Structure formats: C-alpha cells, structure tokens
C-alpha cells in the first residue's frame, strides 16, 4: 500500500505531539521529582516533595491525556479520518 503525502503529514504531526508530551511526562516524573527533595517544608503534615511527586504529577498526567485526546480528535477531523464525520 502506497502512502500519500497527506498520510505522512498526519503521522509526522502525530509523532511530534507524542514526542512533546513524552518529554513533558519525563520532566514531571523524573526532573521535578528529583529536585522536589530540596523543598524541605511540610504541607498538611507531609513533606512538600511528597505532594509535588504524588498529587502534582497526577494532575499533570490527566492534563496530558486530555490534551492528547483533544488534539488527536482535531487532527483526525482535519485529515478526514474522524469517527464522528
């Protein structure tokens, strides 16, 4: 099956957004969590680094999932491959 230039554009944009969101995930998971250890004050009786690593990361993960779903729905409609046409 020969893929058209339009198919290549679709997959390039899909891979680009996936890569960007994976970089955000990596930063939130490993970089922020690593440096949060230096935030040594308590927040509601727990170390602040705990809140950053557990609660803050989960909020960012949900935002990443929501943004990816929104972006891909828009991209699908733009390229005519949407399920809701």
C-alpha contacts under 8 A as a table, 3 or more apart, distances in Angstrom:
res1	aa1	res2	aa2	distance
3	X	6	X	7.97
3	X	7	X	5.94
3	X	8	X	7.12
4	X	7	X	5.28
4	X	8	X	6.61
5	X	8	X	5.03
5	X	9	X	6.21
6	X	9	X	5.05
6	X	10	X	6.23
6	X	79	X	7.72
7	X	10	X	5.10
7	X	11	X	6.31
8	X	11	X	5.21
8	X	12	X	5.97
9	X	12	X	5.06
9	X	13	X	6.17
10	X	13	X	5.36
10	X	14	X	6.14
10	X	75	X	7.63
10	X	79	X	7.10
11	X	14	X	4.82
11	X	15	X	5.94
12	X	15	X	5.20
12	X	16	X	6.04
13	X	16	X	5.00
13	X	17	X	6.24
14	X	17	X	5.47
14	X	18	X	6.17
14	X	72	X	7.59
15	X	18	X	4.99
15	X	19	X	6.01
16	X	19	X	5.13
16	X	20	X	6.21
17	X	20	X	5.08
17	X	21	X	6.10
17	X	68	X	7.79
18	X	21	X	5.24
18	X	22	X	6.10
18	X	68	X	7.97
19	X	22	X	5.06
19	X	23	X	6.26
20	X	23	X	5.16
20	X	24	X	6.41
21	X	24	X	4.99
21	X	25	X	6.11
21	X	64	X	6.70
22	X	25	X	4.89
22	X	26	X	6.07
23	X	26	X	5.03
23	X	27	X	6.18
24	X	27	X	5.16
24	X	28	X	6.15
25	X	28	X	5.22
25	X	29	X	5.94
25	X	61	X	7.18
25	X	64	X	7.95
26	X	29	X	5.14
26	X	30	X	5.76
26	X	31	X	7.16
27	X	30	X	5.57
27	X	31	X	4.81
27	X	32	X	6.20
28	X	31	X	6.09
28	X	32	X	5.24
28	X	33	X	6.84
28	X	57	X	6.16
28	X	60	X	7.62
29	X	32	X	6.47
29	X	33	X	5.94
29	X	53	X	7.44
29	X	57	X	6.71
30	X	33	X	5.22
30	X	34	X	5.87
31	X	34	X	5.16
31	X	35	X	6.35
32	X	35	X	5.28
32	X	36	X	5.82
32	X	52	X	7.88
32	X	53	X	7.59
33	X	36	X	5.09
33	X	37	X	7.10
33	X	49	X	7.27
33	X	52	X	7.06
33	X	53	X	5.34
34	X	37	X	6.14
35	X	38	X	5.83
35	X	39	X	7.71
36	X	39	X	5.33
36	X	48	X	7.62
36	X	49	X	4.76
36	X	52	X	6.82
36	X	53	X	7.50
37	X	40	X	6.71
37	X	49	X	5.39
38	X	49	X	7.67
39	X	47	X	7.98
39	X	48	X	6.27
39	X	49	X	6.02
40	X	47	X	6.43
40	X	48	X	6.55
40	X	49	X	7.17
41	X	47	X	5.84
41	X	48	X	5.83
42	X	45	X	5.57
42	X	46	X	5.14
42	X	47	X	4.41
42	X	48	X	5.41
43	X	46	X	5.29
43	X	47	X	5.97
43	X	48	X	5.34
43	X	51	X	7.71
46	X	50	X	6.80
46	X	51	X	7.57
47	X	50	X	5.47
47	X	51	X	7.09
48	X	51	X	5.17
48	X	52	X	6.32
49	X	52	X	5.07
49	X	53	X	6.05
50	X	53	X	5.23
50	X	54	X	5.89
50	X	55	X	7.90
51	X	54	X	5.29
51	X	55	X	5.24
51	X	56	X	6.46
52	X	55	X	5.91
52	X	56	X	4.79
52	X	57	X	6.58
53	X	56	X	6.06
53	X	57	X	5.60
54	X	57	X	5.70
54	X	58	X	6.38
55	X	58	X	5.30
55	X	59	X	6.42
56	X	59	X	5.24
56	X	60	X	6.38
57	X	60	X	5.12
57	X	61	X	6.16
58	X	61	X	5.00
58	X	62	X	6.31
59	X	62	X	5.28
59	X	63	X	6.32
60	X	63	X	4.99
60	X	64	X	6.12
61	X	64	X	5.03
61	X	65	X	6.29
62	X	65	X	5.15
62	X	66	X	6.14
63	X	66	X	5.10
63	X	67	X	5.99
64	X	67	X	5.19
64	X	68	X	6.08
65	X	68	X	5.18
65	X	69	X	6.22
66	X	69	X	5.24
66	X	70	X	6.19
67	X	70	X	5.09
67	X	71	X	5.95
68	X	71	X	5.11
68	X	72	X	5.98
69	X	72	X	5.30
69	X	73	X	6.13
70	X	73	X	5.28
70	X	74	X	6.32
71	X	74	X	5.15
71	X	75	X	6.09
72	X	75	X	4.83
72	X	76	X	5.89
73	X	76	X	5.10
73	X	77	X	6.29
73	X	82	X	6.91
74	X	77	X	5.23
74	X	78	X	6.20
75	X	78	X	4.99
75	X	79	X	6.25
76	X	79	X	5.29
76	X	80	X	5.90
76	X	81	X	4.96
76	X	82	X	4.68
77	X	80	X	5.01
77	X	81	X	6.16
77	X	82	X	4.99
77	X	85	X	7.53
78	X	81	X	7.92
79	X	82	X	7.82
80	X	85	X	7.81
82	X	85	X	5.80
